[in-house]
């Protein structure tokens, strides 16, 4: 398992994307984003994805030079067509539009359709929080089992994706209080990492195509399904969250995108999109005072008697904050299977 510097994996990602036709600006946006995910401790959305992106460019799923376009716009809303570009490029464009509208009018909603994998959605929320903006963000997918990841609670056939949800609230210079998770019991990428390591899952995260619980990551890739948050018995809650994310992401995208307007969710279609809602907290009062109240709540939560097997209470987003410091100092560990795949691509495209 090699250890690489953040700068090195950014360079490799950037050079591979350039080698398969990405524009310089898109390659930089995506490679920086992937490294940020590794630094935050979310390897499932980091360097491991470069293999996927190179393949999708070669297969024509990602247009590596396309620029998002605005389909319609008001003073506080916008609808973007990602033109099959990288999800990171489309989401970054949406974020910039949303930030400008929120600063001018207090809040904004931007929806994006026709984009590829968005990467770690929390990255966009962290960027907004640096400017005093609270946020709600999600990416929703619904469609046929060959393209989806999750069966509805009680079912056995995939009809929803992992449908990530992010809520962020500005806190301090180290980052916001941040909720950033798939509405499944685990992100699909974490199964990918476990499979690369040859590891079993810590619990029943999946079911087979026949509905049998499994802790083998290969089950998912053999036609099984990820379980929603709550798992085997409480998964109705995660399923409901995923359903709502599909509405906020996919439905808003479908009604504004000509190719999806007449489509309906079915085993032969896929509806998908991402939505960003930004709120300028300074419309409610001093940002310093708001952050002081956040600090008070964080301190109150941490001052809690602990269970035997715990050493402290963390606030949401503290995991990412600590990982950044530690991983910048120690370097980034890359699983052997991922590194082998990347090295093959480097040799194929002459990347040093």
Steps between C-alpha positions, in 0.01 A plus 500: 500500500691808378492835679489804273496872567180690421692691234610177332155346470362833376767507231431142393124559481548825311743349248281195435196719437697718262625189322144387423382837375389708796545876479763646731241673718284189531799278579606735778149527647455123509849406619490758781159370603612136513800584717281706731279194551801287597622768740157516662513126564254400228720278284188359335459833316867576446790369293330163451252674267758602240487149352123531461520847347762402242287202399184711475676756282621227265151346488341837423306537824695810609559790262834623640485847343129585524386809689168516690235732357214683672158376387295750699565753773332738744646732761522216754491180292676340206480176304821373339558234236835339575543381138642168629804668646672395822268531797764705680502755218121525485464528878774761525322710237172461688669596825641823357160599361329410826747693714454817298120478521502421873727794577272735304159366605560301818441155356523303178411166344692357206422166338732317259406228254698288256823473699724211594624388846511806728775375730477590868204738529622632836785677322257749344330563834837567664581757232166675556547502878829688462289790373245483780244299305307212652395234252283205410628292209404166353541278195198286415469208260211264427478241224569149377687239707804484271570867577386523863635379835220472754177305525204677663462392863345154502586435135780317317538689169716812469299812418686784675863605511698583816345850476737702722376779724703790639405765757767746613509792744798738530705449815868600492806526276550122515168435332126490561282273706433254222260217430625322188388147432332266259145412594616140489664326795828560316615679187553262208860615484566354844403159362744567218775574754416189706510286188836650402634411846348151493309585818155407625252768602456584870133406493219401265523792259360313201241244400527245221268507200279264701493732802744308720715724729873501418824655626694408184568809284490280189130434561417847374698455178331164438152649477423571864395831653633741757275545800364847585599678822350303786586167344291188518253622761509882501558551129160661446660825619792486258267397219277801568803731498619350171152538351491870593849558361381347173216752493720802573772387259345295222153650470621860486752395236245304297244778468758745364699269272342425160639145481341410834174696497289219356689216668369326809681290756516141374733204456604643162571861600705706741402838639771687687620840610658698782365792699683764704315732739708778658402737783684820590501482880601865533142589406409369847772669704871532561695205361738520795208472741354210303834317516524571873167326548623206292810483720276495805302204368817314399647552847176389664495178297863422578446550873312171525566187711639231269412140436766246593623448146525871409772755576317815385198644322561650156290760324385430142789599272774455761598168341589681177683780682725257687571289197622799302764586755611141553506401134687809389769406751505124437419482130219311329484120507387350171370141490712265292213414263437869432869577454544205263210624288633856496849383404355310205333819381819700554694255286228495235488879468865582567438677829804517729 
